[in-house]
Amino acid sequence: MLANSLIELDRAHLIHPVASWRGHEASGVRVLKSAKGATVTDASGKTLLDGFAGLWCVNAGYGQDSVIEAATRQLRELPYATGYFGLGSEPAIRLASRLADHAPGDLSHVYFTLGGSDAVDTTVRFVSYYWHAKGKPQKDQFISVEQGYHGSSTVGSGLTALPAFHAGFGVPFNWQHKIPSHYAYRNPAGSSAEAIIAASLAALKAKVEDLGGAERVAAFYVEPIQGSGGVLVPPAGWMKAMRDACREMDILFIADEVITGFGRTGPIFACLEEEIVPDMMTAAKGLTSGYVPMGAVFLSDHMYQVMADAAGPAAVGHGFTYSAHPVSAAVGLAVLDLYEDSLFENGRKMGERLQAGLASLKDHPLVGDVRGRGMLAAVELVTDKAAKTPLPAAAKPAVKVFDRAWENGLVIRAFAQGVLGYAPPLCCTADEIDQIVERTRLTLDQTLADPDVRAAVA
């Protein structure tokens, strides 16, 4: 009775993110009630392995007592402290210092946000301020990558290059531009690293020229692995080549590590594995393991000094009420303790197991591609492996594949184009990883039996 009541209240009042409003009214909500480790339980008592860590974010797993205790202590002692007026709190100061110690190169200054979207918006403002400070206000054009995701705020959704975030919203703006993705499985240049890197470099340089040359281009935005675009992994050397090209053209390079940060791909930040130092880097999600909202912008020292000198005694006019929130910072510190203690190492081991397990599915008739790094992966489904034909729209892969996995006790991300996304908590055991793979195989078998899919395969 309680669950039914919640479903009706949800239909009447709660707007869900990135959902068909009418479709959700018809289908109703699945109410989650509790969670522990890598397992979630719904209101009916059904337990499921969370193969997606909430929304790529519960990296430390659910129900970590040390995190809960840290939040509780901070709520009792100092539940809020503004960063305005030269004020602050110990947790925020200590978290900024520890994060700076972990960050690549000279990314030694940290501005805290509420999440990834406003972190991206913050970088846009900082980029503009920087170029004005440098006496180059004409550098006002921004470039990102097709199938990339940089949030769904008004500005960030324009940098995002996924149609659902543009339709009906009047974005991207005329100063936001795109180059093709590196998408190795479907890249017209071929699948070799050299060809893909060469094609991307050529596309970036051509776009810069189209926009009037490097003197007009302010920044280039990219995820180390494109998450919401289908977990698209660039070839080794791609990030470094793009970073070097931006440096040569005097274009700021912004790495969006909202998904890839905090052990998701192995190291604390993917940029470390790529051996690059961006001019700015965004983070969120795993920063607090999703327990409370928080994001961060890592600002390079060379940008910080230019901006600070330009402002002099005046304020740099950017701020949020909840920036550097002490409770979020206390959670961030507790989560970082868990990562450093054992979770990063466990995530590396379980990431190897996940990649190997999913690779074992390549023999399935529907599996066209398996890709990923660490605890971030995707399986792309096709009806014809040679032609790489996507699942038919009639099969409604985003809905039906998710539903089948749910019934099999597994939460994954099912993309509309027939890509299955994985981002399990770093605390997973070997048995849980194996169960994720086995429940995926069952889901694939059930999808192969779908009449619309079977007709397309035949």
ABEGO torsion letter per residue (X at the ends): XAAAAAAAAAAAABBBBGBBAAAAAAAEBBBBABBBEABBBBAAGBBBBBAAGGBGABAAEBGBAAAAAAAAAAAAABABBBABGGBBBAAAAAAAAAAAAABBEABABBBBBABAAAAAAAAAAAAAAAAAAAGBAABABBBBBBGBBAEABAAAAAABBBAAAABGAGOBBAABBBBBBABAAABAAEABAAAAAAAAAAAAAAAAAAAGEAAABABBBBBABBAAAGGBBBBBGAAAAAAAAAAAAGBBBBBBAAAABGGAAGBABAAAAAGBBBABBBBBGAAAGGABBBBBBBBBAAAAAAAAAAAEABBBBBBBAABGBAAAAAAAAAAAAAAAAAAAAAAAAAAAAAAAAAAAAAABAABABBBEBEABBBBBBBABAAAGBBBBAAAGAAAAAAAAAAAAGBBBBBBAAGBBBBBBBAABBAAAAAAAAAAAAAAAAAAAABAAAAAAAX
